[in-house]
Amino acid sequence: MQQIDRAEVIVTSPDRNFVTLKLTTADGVTGLGDATLNGRELAVVAYLQEHVVPLLLGRDASRIEDTWQFLYRSAYWRRGPVTMAAIAAVDMALWDIKGKVAGLPVYQLLGGASRNGLLAYGHASGRDNEELFDSVRSHQEQGYRAIRIQTAVPGLKSIYGIASNATYEANSGVRYDHEPAQRGGLPNEEDWDTRSYLRHVPTVFEAVRNEFGGELPLLHDAHHRMTPIQAAKLGKSLEPYDLFWLEDCTPAENQEALRLVRQHTTTPLAIGEIFNTVWDYQQIIREQLIDYVRSAVTHTGGITHLKKVLDYASQYQIKSGMHGPTDISPVGMAAAMHLGMSIHNFGIQEYMKHGEKTDSVFQQSYTWQDGFLHPGDKPGLGVELDVDAAGTYPYIRAYLPYNRLADGTVHDW
């Protein structure tokens, strides 16, 4: 029996806030799990410290499935981002321990490698086409073989995903597409106009295709801001530019909405970065209303649960596109890579490089070469936390922005 002897919740804020669960067995084997929930980190800290940690002490660390079911079903008030991020942290840490005990990287415990590496995409953006082109070229120089395209919209001052929007004093020098959560007492207000966006975006993709050709896989994130018919219109207008995917085209809590989008466009759809369980996906996978599952290991109950979601998706030829911006810690990123290496229906991995301070706190064994990621072959997840370094970066409150329309109405960001 690998008895859990100690459980610590560690909060650190090198380049941004991270929440890490560290489990230690009676034999001294440690495991790490990512519990970061961007903009609501301390809610998960409280859930872990006050409710989950007391349940873990003395439990057998080798019983991963049993522990997952216990934490999910015994809470009664289950699902939701706080609960599922907490469960994910425990699950990752237990897989990390199991890998270290076995002397194997986690992907070997999940069935071994299904590929040599993981195709990843990066985030290019610009206030105008010239700045966007420079960003695309910069990402190509870094080795990216697939690139997400985000553009400013004429007449709007500040919108999601544009690096040059990062002019706030609190985050001086930090690219917006590197970390949209702004440190400070209140969230930043951005503006939005859907009709202007729908007119402008197709012209940008036409320019990008003319500049970079037809082979480069291009992605775009609509970030939940459209109604179903608006999303259908956008997907149809982007068909000539052969997108790899259109992401979060409409708020998908209303799963039936995607039927309307699907009726009008063949542009591939990626959905799910704010989903937490297989129940969020049940209808849209069964009816084949999406092409890529966007959930993060960190927010979807860990490796154990997201693997089940992706196994279900594989029956319908739906692939993975796991969430991987900088609000997923290196621990969560490593977990995604191990899962991506092992499943058959891997699609692509979002990958935003962490800052130097984060890399000094979290020592990583995963590699980035020629546009592909690999989790490495160290036992477990392959990430270690420097607790002393983490302690030098205390928590700093930070919020994601929000949107208002021209008439002052709060809108989906």
SEVEXFI-146466 format. One record per atom (N, C-alpha, C): residue in three letters; z, y, x. Coordinates in steps of 0.05 Angstrom, whole numbers, plus 5000, padded with zeros to 4 digits. Layout:
residues N
ALAZYX
...
This chain:
residues 413
MET500049765017
MET500050005000
MET500050255018
GLN498150435012
GLN497950685027
GLN499450905010
GLN501950915013
GLN503551084996
GLN503251385003
ILE502851544983
ILE502651834988
ILE505451944992
ASP505852055016
ASP508452145024
ASP508852445021
ARG506552595023
ARG506752885023
ARG504153005011
ALA504453214995
ALA502153354983
ALA502553654986
GLU500753784999
GLU500954075004
GLU498554224992
VAL498954444979
VAL496854614969
VAL496654854987
ILE494454885000
ILE494055095021
ILE492055295011
VAL492855545010
VAL491055765001
VAL490455935026
THR487955985031
THR487156155053
THR484756315046
SER484456545059
SER482256725053
SER480956835078
PRO479456665093
PRO478156765117
PRO475856955109
ASP473556845100
ASP471457005090
ASP471557045060
ARG473056875046
ARG473556885017
ARG475856695011
ASN476856684987
ASN479156514980
ASN478256224977
PHE479956044988
PHE479655764985
PHE482355634978
VAL482255424962
VAL484555264955
VAL484054984964
THR485854874981
THR485454614993
THR487954444987
LEU487554204978
LEU489754004975
LEU489753824999
LYS492053795012
LYS492353615035
LYS494353395028
LEU493453145028
LEU495152925022
LEU495652775049
THR498152675052
THR498852525076
THR500252265067
THR499452045078
THR500651785071
THR503051735088
ALA504651535081
ALA507051465097
ALA506251385125
ASP503751285128
ASP502751205155
ASP501651445170
GLY501651685159
GLY500751915173
GLY497751975170
VAL496351835152
VAL493451885148
VAL493252125128
THR491552315135
THR491252555118
THR488552555104
GLY488452685081
GLY485952725066
GLY485953005054
LEU483553115054
LEU483153395044
LEU481453395018
GLY482153575000
GLY480453614976
GLY480153904970
ASP477853984960
ASP477254264954
ASP477954314924
ALA479554514919
ALA480354584891
ALA479654884885
THR477654994899
THR477055274896
THR475555334870
LEU476655524854
LEU475355604829
LEU474955904831
ASN472555994837
ASN471956264845
ASN472956464824
GLY474756654832
GLY475756854815
GLY478256774799
ARG478856514799
ARG481156414784
ARG482656204801
GLU482756254827
GLU483856064846
GLU486755994841
LEU488356194835
LEU491256144832
LEU491955984808
ALA490155984788
ALA490655814764
ALA490655514773
VAL488855444791
VAL488755164800
VAL491055104819
VAL491855304835
VAL494155274852
VAL496655204835
ALA497055354813
ALA499355294796
ALA499155024783
TYR496754944774
TYR496354684761
TYR497054464781
LEU496154494806
LEU496654294826
LEU499654284833
GLN500754514840
GLN503554524850
GLN505554444828
GLU505154544804
GLU507154504783
GLU506854244768
HIS504354144766
HIS503853914749
HIS502853664762
VAL501153694783
VAL499753464795
VAL501253354819
VAL502153524837
VAL503453424861
VAL505853244855
PRO507553314835
PRO509853134830
PRO508952854821
LEU506552834810
LEU505552574801
LEU504352404823
LEU503752534846
LEU502352394867
LEU504252264887
LEU506652374891
LEU508452274911
LEU509351994904
GLY508951814923
GLY509651534919
GLY507351364908
ARG505151484900
ARG502951334889
ARG501351204912
ASP499850994905
ASP498250854924
ASP495551004928
ALA495151114952
ALA492751274957
ALA490151114955
SER490250844956
SER487850684955
SER486750654927
ARG488450724907
ARG487650674879
ARG486250934868
ILE483850974876
ILE482451224870
ILE481751234840
GLU480451034830
GLU479651034802
GLU482051054783
ASP484050904789
ASP486450904773
ASP487751174773
THR487951304796
THR489151564798
THR487451774782
TRP484851744784
TRP483051934769
TRP483651904739
GLN483651664729
GLN484051624700
GLN486851714692
PHE488751664709
PHE491551754703
PHE491652054700
LEU490552204719
LEU490752494719
LEU489152614696
TYR486952484689
TYR485252584667
TYR486452524640
ARG487252274635
ARG488152184609
ARG491052254603
SER492752264623
SER495552314618
SER496152614612
ALA494252784618
ALA494653074613
ALA494353134583
TYR492952964569
TYR492353004540
TYR490453244536
TRP491353484545
TRP489553724544
TRP487653704568
ARG485553564564
ARG483853494587
ARG481253654587
ARG479753624609
ARG477253764614
ARG477854054621
GLY475754214624
GLY476054494632
GLY476054524662
PRO475254764672
PRO474954804701
PRO477454784717
VAL479754874706
VAL482254854722
VAL483154564725
THR483254424703
THR483954144705
THR482053984723
MET479454014719
MET477553854733
MET477453924763
ALA477854174770
ALA477954254798
ALA480454124812
ALA482654124797
ALA485053994808
ALA484653694812
ILE483553564792
ILE482953274795
ILE480953224818
ALA478953404820
ALA476953374841
ALA478253384869
ALA480253564872
ALA481553584898
ALA483053334905
VAL484453214886
VAL485752964891
VAL483752744897
ASP481652734882
ASP479652524886
ASP478352534914
MET477552774922
MET476352814949
MET478352724970
ALA480852814967
ALA482852744988
ALA483252444990
LEU483252304967
LEU483552014967
LEU481151874980
TRP478751974974
TRP476351854988
TRP476551915018
ASP477452145026
ASP477752215054
ASP479652025068
ILE481951965055
ILE483851775066
ILE482651495067
LYS481351415046
LYS480151145046
LYS478151105068
GLY476451315073
GLY474551305095
GLY475951285122
LYS478051435126
LYS479451435151
LYS480851165156
VAL481951045135
VAL483250785137
VAL481150575144
ALA478850595131
ALA476650395136
ALA475150455162
GLY475450695173
GLY473950765197
GLY471050825192
LEU470450905167
LEU467650955159
LEU467351225146
PRO465051355148
PRO464451595132
PRO464351515103
VAL464951705086
VAL465151645057
VAL462551535046
TYR460251645055
TYR457751555043
TYR457351255048
GLN458451145069
GLN458150855074
GLN459850705053
LEU462050815044
LEU463650685023
LEU462350704996
LEU460450894993
LEU459150924967
LEU456550764965
GLY456050604985
GLY453650434985
GLY451750475008
GLY452550655026
GLY450850705049
GLY448650915044
ALA447150985064
ALA445251205062
ALA442751115047
SER441851285029
SER439351245015
SER437051415027
ARG437751575047
ARG435851755060
ARG436851835087
ASN435151965103
ASN435852045130
ASN437352315130
GLY436852485110
GLY438052745109
GLY437652865082
LEU438953095077
LEU438853225051
LEU437353485052
LEU435053495038
LEU433553745035
LEU435353955023
ALA435454195034
ALA437154405024
ALA435554655020
TYR436554825002
TYR435255084998
TYR437155315003
GLY436055545011
GLY437655785016
GLY436956004997
HIS438256224999
HIS438056444980
HIS436756694993
ALA434256754985
ALA432956994994
ALA432957194971
SER433157454979
SER433257664958
SER432357924970
GLY431758114952
GLY430858374961
GLY430758584939
ARG431058834946
ARG430859054927
ARG427959104919
ASP426159024938
ASP423259054933
ASP421958814947
ASN419258794943
ASN417858564954
ASN417958554984
GLU417858784997
GLU417858785027
GLU420558675037
GLU422758765025
GLU425358675033
GLU425758375027
LEU424658295004
LEU424758014996
LEU423157835016
PHE420757925023
PHE419157775043
PHE420657745069
ASP421957955078
ASP423557945103
ASP425757735101
SER427057725077
SER429157525073
SER428057245073
VAL425757205060
VAL424456935060
VAL423856855089
ARG422757035105
ARG422056965133
ARG424556905149
SER426657055144
SER429256995158
SER430256715151
HIS430056635126
HIS430956365119
HIS429156155131
GLN426556205132
GLN424756015145
GLN425455985175
GLU426156205188
GLU426956195216
GLU429556035220
GLN431256035199
GLN433755885201
GLN433255585195
GLY430755515187
GLY430055235183
GLY429755155154
TYR430255335135
TYR430055255107
TYR427155195100
ARG426954965085
ARG424354875075
ARG423954925046
ALA426055025032
ALA425955095004
ALA427655345001
ILE426755534984
ILE428155794983
ILE428355894954
ARG430755984947
ARG431156104921
ARG430356404923
ILE428956494903
ILE427956774902
ILE429456934881
GLN430857144890
GLN432257324871
GLN431257614878
THR430757764857
THR429558024861
THR431058234844
ALA431158474854
ALA432058704838
ALA430058754816
VAL430858904796
VAL429158974773
VAL429059274772
PRO426659394772
PRO426459684770
PRO428059804746
GLY429660004752
GLY431260134731
GLY434060034729
LEU434659794741
LEU437359684741
LEU438659734768
LYS441059834768
LYS442359914793
LYS443359674809
SER444559484796
SER445959264810
SER445959014793
ILE444658804803
ILE444558554788
ILE445158314806
TYR445558084794
TYR446357844807
TYR444457764830
GLY445557684853
GLY444157544873
GLY442557714893
ILE442957974894
ILE441458144912
ILE443258234935
ALA442458154959
ALA444158204982
ALA444858504986
SER442858674981
SER443258964986
SER445159094967
ASN446058944946
ASN448059054928
ASN450759074941
ALA451158944963
ALA453858924975
ALA454559184990
THR455059394976
THR455659654988
THR458559734983
TYR460059554972
TYR462859614966
TYR464559614991
GLU466259804994
GLU467859835018
GLU469459585024
ALA470559455003
ALA472259215008
ALA470758985021
ASN468158965016
ASN466658745028
ASN464458855047
SER465159065061
SER463159185080
SER462058985099
GLY459458975101
GLY458158795120
GLY457658515110
VAL458558445085
VAL458158185074
VAL455758185055
ARG453858025060
ARG451458015043
ARG452257925014
TYR451158054995
TYR451757984967
TYR451057694961
ASP448757604971
ASP447957324965
ASP449657134982
HIS451357234999
HIS453157065014
HIS455757034999
GLU456757244985
GLU459157224970
GLU459357444949
PRO458757374924
PRO458757584903
PRO461557664893
ALA463557494899
ALA466257564890
ALA467257794908
GLN467858014895
GLN468758254910
GLN471758274911
ARG472858304934
ARG475758334937
ARG476558614926
GLY478758604910
GLY479658854898
GLY481058794872
GLY482159014860
GLY483858984836
GLY482258934811
LEU479759014810
LEU478158984785
LEU475358884791
PRO474158734773
PRO471358644778
PRO469358864777
ASN467258834793
ASN465159034794
ASN463359004769
GLU462559234758
GLU460859244734
GLU457959264743
GLU456259084733
GLU453359094738
GLU451859154712
ASP449259204714
ASP447759274690
ASP445559074685
TRP444559064660
TRP442558864654
TRP440758954631
ASP438158874633
ASP436158914612
ASP434158684613
THR434258514594
THR432658264594
THR429758324593
ARG428858504576
ARG425958554574
ARG424758654600
SER426258834614
SER425258924640
SER425058694660
TYR427058524659
TYR427158284677
TYR424758104671
LEU424258044646
LEU422057864638
LEU419357974646
ARG419058234646
ARG416458354654
ARG416158344685
HIS418358374699
HIS418158414728
HIS418058154744
VAL419657954736
VAL419957714753
VAL417257564758
PRO415557534738
PRO413057394744
PRO411357534765
THR411457804765
THR409857944786
THR410957894814
VAL413557854815
VAL414757804842
VAL413957524851
PHE413957324834
PHE413157064843
PHE410257054850
GLU408557204836
GLU405757224843
GLU405457334872
ALA407057534878
ALA406957654905
ALA407957464926
VAL410157314920
VAL411257124939
VAL409256904944
ARG407956804924
ARG405956584928
ARG403556694944
ASN402656934938
ASN400457054954
ASN401257084983
GLU403757144988
GLU404657185016
GLU405256935031
PHE406356735017
PHE407356495031
PHE405956235024
GLY404056255006
GLY402456024999
GLY403655844978
GLY402355624972
GLY403155454950
GLY404955224957
GLU405355174984
GLU406854934992
GLU409954984992
LEU410855224996
LEU413655284999
LEU415055244971
PRO416955054970
PRO418455024944
PRO420055274938
LEU419655384914
LEU421055634906
LEU422855574882
LEU425255684882
LEU427155654860
LEU427955924850
HIS429055934826
HIS429956194815
HIS432356134796
ASP434356314798
ASP436756294782
ASP436756514761
ALA436556444735
ALA436656644714
ALA439556694705
HIS441456534714
HIS444356584712
HIS445256634683
HIS444356474665
HIS445456464637
HIS444856714620
ARG443056884629
ARG442857154616
ARG440957174593
MET439556964586
MET437556984565
MET438156814541
THR437056894518
THR437056724494
THR435056494498
PRO435156284482
PRO433256064486
PRO430356154485
ILE429556324466
ILE426756404464
ILE425956574488
GLN427756744498
GLN427256894522
GLN426956714546
ALA428656504548
ALA428456314570
ALA425756164569
ALA424956094544
ALA422355954541
ALA420056124550
LYS420256384544
LYS418156574552
LYS418056594582
LEU420356614595
LEU420456634624
LEU419256374637
GLY420256144628
GLY419155894639
GLY416155874637
LYS415055954614
LYS412155944610
LYS410756144629
SER411856384632
SER410556584649
SER410656504678
LEU412556334686
LEU412756254714
LEU411256004721
GLU410055874701
GLU408555624706
GLU406355654727
PRO404855874728
PRO402755884748
PRO403755884777
TYR406355924781
TYR407455954808
TYR409055704817
ASP408855484801
ASP409755224809
ASP412555224820
LEU414555304804
LEU417355314813
LEU418355024817
PHE420054994837
PHE421554744841
PHE423454714817
TRP424854944810
TRP426354944785
TRP426955234777
LEU427555254751
LEU428755494739
LEU431555424731
GLU433455564742
GLU436255494739
GLU437655654717
ASP439355524702
ASP441155654682
ASP439655864666
CYS437555784653
CYS435855974639
CYS437156084614
THR439055944603
THR440556034579
THR443255904579
PRO445356034567
PRO447955904567
PRO447855624554
ALA448555424570
ALA448055144561
ALA450355024546
GLU452355184539
GLU454455074522
GLU453254974496
ASN451155124487
ASN449555044464
ASN447354864474
GLN447854604475
GLN445954424488
GLN443354404473
GLU443454434446
GLU441054424430
GLU439054644437
ALA440054864449
ALA438255094456
ALA436055004475
LEU436654814492
LEU434654724512
LEU432354584499
ARG432654484475
ARG430354364461
ARG428154574457
LEU428954814449
LEU426955024445
LEU425555104471
VAL427155124493
VAL425955194519
VAL423954974527
ARG424754724524
ARG423054494532
ARG420454494516
GLN420554574491
GLN418154574474
GLN415954764485
HIS416754964500
HIS414855174507
HIS414055194536
THR415455034554
THR414855064582
THR415154794597
THR413454754617
THR413654524635
THR415054594661
THR416054844664
THR417554914688
THR420054744689
PRO420654604711
PRO423054444713
PRO425554604709
LEU427554484696
LEU430054624689
LEU432354504704
ALA434054674715
ALA436554584728
ALA438854724713
ILE440854564706
ILE443154654690
ILE445754534699
GLY447954684697
GLY450554544699
GLY452554644719
GLU452054864733
GLU454054934753
GLU456755014741
ILE456855084715
ILE459355134702
ILE460354904684
PHE458954684686
PHE459854444671
PHE461954294687
ASN463654144672
ASN465954014685
ASN466053714681
THR464653604660
THR464853314655
THR462153214645
VAL462052954644
VAL459652824633
VAL459152894604
TRP461252974590
TRP460953044562
TRP459253304559
ASP459453474578
ASP457753724578
ASP454853654580
TYR454253424593
TYR451453344598
TYR450353144578
GLN452053024562
GLN451352784547
GLN448652814532
GLN448453034516
GLN446053064500
GLN443653144517
ILE444053334536
ILE441653434550
ILE440553234570
ILE442153044579
ILE441152824595
ILE439752614577
ARG441052534556
ARG439952334538
ARG437252424526
GLU437052684519
GLU434552784508
GLU432552884529
GLN433352854554
GLN431552934577
GLN430753234575
LEU432753394570
LEU432353684566
LEU432653834593
ILE433453694614
ILE433653824640
ILE432353634661
ASP432053744685
ASP430853584707
ASP432853554730
TYR434853724732
TYR436753724755
TYR439553784744
VAL441453624754
VAL444253664749
VAL445453844770
ARG446654074761
ARG447454284780
ARG450454294787
SER451954104777
SER454854124780
SER455654094810
ALA458054204816
ALA459254164842
ALA461253944841
VAL461553794863
VAL463653594864
VAL466353724859
THR466753974869
THR469254114867
THR470054174838
HIS468154224821
HIS468754314793
HIS468354094773
THR467553854781
THR466853644762
THR468353384768
GLY470853414775
GLY472553184777
GLY472253024802
GLY470853134822
GLY470652994848
GLY468352804850
ILE468352654872
ILE466252454877
ILE466152244855
THR468452144847
THR468551924828
THR467151994802
HIS467652234791
HIS466552304765
HIS463652394767
LEU463052564787
LEU460252664789
LEU458352434795
LYS459252234810
LYS457452004815
LYS456751864788
LYS458751854770
LYS458151734744
LYS456151904728
VAL456452164729
VAL454552344716
VAL451752294727
LEU451552284754
LEU448852254766
LEU447751974762
ASP449451774760
ASP448451504754
ASP447251504725
TYR448651644707
TYR447651664680
TYR444951814680
ALA444852034695
ALA442352194696
ALA440052034708
SER440651854726
SER438451694739
SER436951524719
GLN438251444697
GLN436851284677
GLN434551434664
TYR434651704666
TYR432651874654
TYR430952024675
GLN431051934700
GLN429452054722
GLN430252344727
ILE432752404721
ILE433852674727
ILE435352654753
LYS434952864770
LYS435952854797
LYS438353054802
SER439553034825
SER441753204832
SER440753464844
GLY442253674839
GLY441853934852
GLY444554074855
MET446353934869
MET449154014869
MET449654304879
HIS451354444864
HIS452254714869
HIS453454734897
GLY452554924913
GLY453554944940
GLY453555214953
PRO454455424939
PRO454755694951
PRO457255704968
THR457955944977
THR460355964995
THR462955944980
ASP462955934953
ASP465555884940
ASP466155594938
ILE464455424948
ILE465155144953
ILE465955124982
SER468355034988
SER469355035015
SER467854825032
PRO468054825058
PRO466854615074
PRO467754335066
VAL470154305055
VAL471054045045
VAL469353965021
GLY468954145002
GLY467354084979
GLY464454034986
MET463454195006
MET460654155015
MET460353875027
ALA462253795044
ALA462053535056
ALA462053315035
ALA463753345014
ALA463853144993
ALA461153124979
ALA459853354974
ALA457253354962
ALA455153214979
MET455353255005
MET453453125023
MET453752825024
HIS456252735025
HIS456652445024
HIS455652314999
LEU456052454976
LEU455052354951
LEU452052364951
GLY450852584960
GLY447952614961
GLY446652404979
MET447852335001
MET446752135019
MET446551865005
SER448451804988
SER448651524978
SER447051474952
ILE446851684935
ILE445551634909
ILE442451614913
HIS441151474894
HIS438251444896
HIS436851694885
ASN438051824865
ASN436652044851
ASN437552314861
PHE437852334888
PHE438252604900
PHE435752774897
GLY436153034891
GLY433953214889
GLY433853424911
ILE435953594912
ILE436053804932
ILE438953894933
GLN439854014955
GLN442554114958
GLN442554414963
GLU443954564947
GLU444354844952
GLU446054874977
TYR445355054995
TYR446855075020
TYR446855365030
MET449155485028
MET449655755040
MET451555725063
LYS450855815086
LYS452555785109
LYS455055955107
HIS457255825113
HIS459855975113
HIS460056165137
GLY461856355135
GLY462256545157
GLY463756425180
GLU463856575202
GLU465256485226
GLU468156435222
LYS469456605206
LYS472356565201
LYS472856305186
THR471256255166
THR471556005151
THR471055765169
ASP469055775186
ASP468455555205
ASP470755515225
SER472355725231
SER474555695249
SER476955555235
VAL477155585209
VAL479355455194
VAL478655165187
PHE476155115179
PHE475254855172
PHE473354745193
GLN474254545209
GLN472454425229
GLN470754215215
GLN468154235219
GLN466254075204
GLN464653885222
SER464053655212
SER462253475227
SER459453465216
TYR459053585192
TYR456353575181
TYR454453755197
THR451853685196
THR449953815213
THR447653935196
TRP446254135207
TRP443954265195
TRP441654265215
GLN439554125209
GLN437354115228
GLN434654085214
ASP432754265220
ASP430054245209
ASP430054245179
GLY431854395166
GLY431854415137
GLY433354195123
PHE434654015138
PHE436153795126
PHE439053795135
LEU440753715116
LEU443653685121
LEU444253395125
HIS446453335141
HIS447453065143
HIS450453085145
PRO451952925131
PRO454952945131
PRO456252855157
GLY454752725175
GLY455952625199
GLY457252355195
ASP458152235217
ASP459051955216
ASP462051935224
LYS463552155223
LYS466452125228
LYS467651985203
PRO469751835207
PRO471051705184
PRO472051915163
GLY471851835138
GLY472652015117
GLY470452225110
LEU471352455102
LEU469452675096
LEU468452815120
GLY469952805142
GLY468952925167
GLY469653225170
VAL471653315155
VAL472553595157
VAL475553595161
GLU476453755180
GLU479353785185
GLU480154085182
LEU482554125172
LEU483554395167
LEU485554475188
ASP485154705201
ASP487054815219
ASP489054975203
VAL491354855198
VAL493354985180
VAL494355245192
ASP494755255218
ASP495655495231
ASP493655725227
ALA491155665232
ALA489055865228
ALA488855955199
ALA489155755181
ALA489055825152
ALA491256025145
GLY493555995157
GLY495856165151
GLY495556455160
THR493556505177
THR493156785186
THR491356935166
TYR490356805145
TYR488656935126
TYR489856895098
PRO491657065090
PRO492957035064
PRO491057095041
TYR491756995018
TYR490157044993
TYR489757334988
ILE487357404980
ILE486657674971
ILE485257654944
ARG486357794924
ARG485057784898
ARG482157864899
ALA480457714885
ALA477657774884
ALA476557684857
TYR474657834847
TYR473357774821
TYR470357754824
LEU469157584808
LEU466257594805
LEU465557834787
PRO463157944790
PRO462358174773
PRO461958094744
TYR461358294728
TYR460558244700
TYR458358444693
ASN456958384671
ASN454658544662
ASN455358714637
ARG454058944635
ARG453959104611
ARG450959184606
LEU450159174581
LEU447559274573
LEU447659584572
ALA445259704568
ALA445059994569
ALA446860124548
ASP447359984525
ASP449060104504
ASP451960044508
GLY452659914530
GLY455459864536
GLY456459594528
THR454759424516
THR455659154508
THR456058974532
VAL458258834533
VAL458658634554
VAL456658404550
HIS455358324572
HIS453258124571
HIS453757904591
ASP452657674588
ASP452957454607
ASP452057544634
TRP453657494655
TRP452957564682
TRP451257354695
